């Protein structure tokens, strides 16, 4: 394959030249072939006594198969240099005069044919200049020379450039040179037309094939506000998705925030330190997303939606979002500016800061090509923001794979737990309303509460437990990975969720998946997975008395607890993680196209 540079006009190709040859060229065609001598004669150079495969652009030099399946003249182009008139190549840009062939400055590139097409803009490299051609012109249009059907000669590396005496031709690079715009400036990314995507890369070596050299899939950036050892929905979903994409051959880069460098992964994990002031931390995360997006095909946001949307826009990359909450509502609740429910917040005018947060949230989400929501409840809320329902897809949080989860006895021994155990896993924030859980625990003698997670509320909750006299029955285990969450739920008799507001919490699905029933508040999308009296018990939010009654029932009634546990795992069996992550993968691939 050859790419040539010069004037180009549409259409880019014209018919073969062989039909234009006249009788006046017959004496020259009848001359015998003269082999060409170069410094390296064994590099499979062109064979001038054959026709068909690759007709050089000047002096009619040809190379091809020994047989003539197309009936081409074997003497076509078989002449020494300067010995009579030379024909133009059989395929040439229309509009370029044949007498002024000096303007055809050759640009040879070794290409690897890929199944998804050929890039139409190829950046050349001339004497150290990586982004400008000679004269600062526009990038060349790709030109493909004829290939003979029966030509099975071995592909060589970069020594086959016969015209240059075996010298290596400079190869093209991944990033294409962009067209010139106003005042000679280059803007934007590489031009890919008609949905064609491709790659011009190093020549093939004998032990490399196009299929082996090809990297399947897309390059994705995953933006997540929390990451292990943090505990929470995005901290479970983002690593699971990144691992699944990596195993399936996609290139993954993660951008997150963390207090310390995250543990090593088989893919890059870049983080903005939480030690930075909030403004600088947000700016740092934006810079990381933008930098990663420029080398990627698509951005996927599990949180940090505004920063991910702005970074994707700056890098001119598509965006896919998993919407897990109404961020302006959560900010208003945490700051004390609003004390109502999520439904009431949708009609609440709010302060100027609240209105700005709503507007920027909606603008960011409208830029997304596709939006996943984990519950039908949140989908209805998002439609009320003016988002296109066609781009909203309900994707429940998946049940985790249970490979490596220890048995109940092993988990209890490892954690040092005995008796009736309640388990909570998640961020220690005001949203989780653990104040009510501690108040209810003080009125129900016997159970022990194991808390896995970190957050700004931990110190206050430890003081509150001491004030209520239950410090000896509350164990704060600190942060942990998803495996630690599953081990805790396997060791527990019942998991506890007392959130003031929720969407479709991962921890509820994880608890049910290991066979542990749930006592939870009936908020958001929780009733979509926890069915009262079937696989758990539901109580109204902020109702300590109802929570006390539920804890007494599940801790004292062995038959009830056994019945709830028996149906826990089967209730989430349909939420297969591999199938749900495959839907995310398909959305990323579609957006990347």
Secondary structure, 3 states (H helix, E strand, C coil): CCCCCCCCCCCCCCCCCHHHCCHHHHHHHCCCCCCCCCCCCCCCCCCCCCCCCCCCCCCCCCCCCCCCCCCCCCCCCCCCCCCCCCCCCCCCCCCCCHHHHHHCCCCCCCCCCECCECCCCECCCECCECCCCHHHCCCECCCCCCCCCCCCCCCCCCCCCHHHCCCCCCCCCCCCCCCECHHHCECCCCCCCCCCCCCCCCCCCCCCCHHHHCCCCCEEEEEECCCCCCCCHHHHHHHHHHHHHHHCCCEEEEEEEECCCCCCCCCEEEEEECCCCHHHHHHHHHHHHHHHHHCCCEEEECCCHHHHHHHHHHHCCEEEEEECCCHHHHHHHHHCCCCCCHHHHCCCCCCHHHHHHHHHHHHHHHCCCEEEECCHHHHHHHHCCCCCHHHEEECCCCECCCCCCCCHHHHHHHHCCCCCEEEEECCCCHHHCHHHHHHHHHHCCCCEEEEECCCCCHHHHHHHHHHHCCHHHEEECCCCCHHHHHHHHHHCCEEEECCCCCCCCHHHHHHHHCCCCEEEECCCCHHHCCCECCCEEEECCCCHHHHHHHHHHHHHCHHHHHHHHHCHHHHCCCCEHHHHHHHHHHHHHHHHC
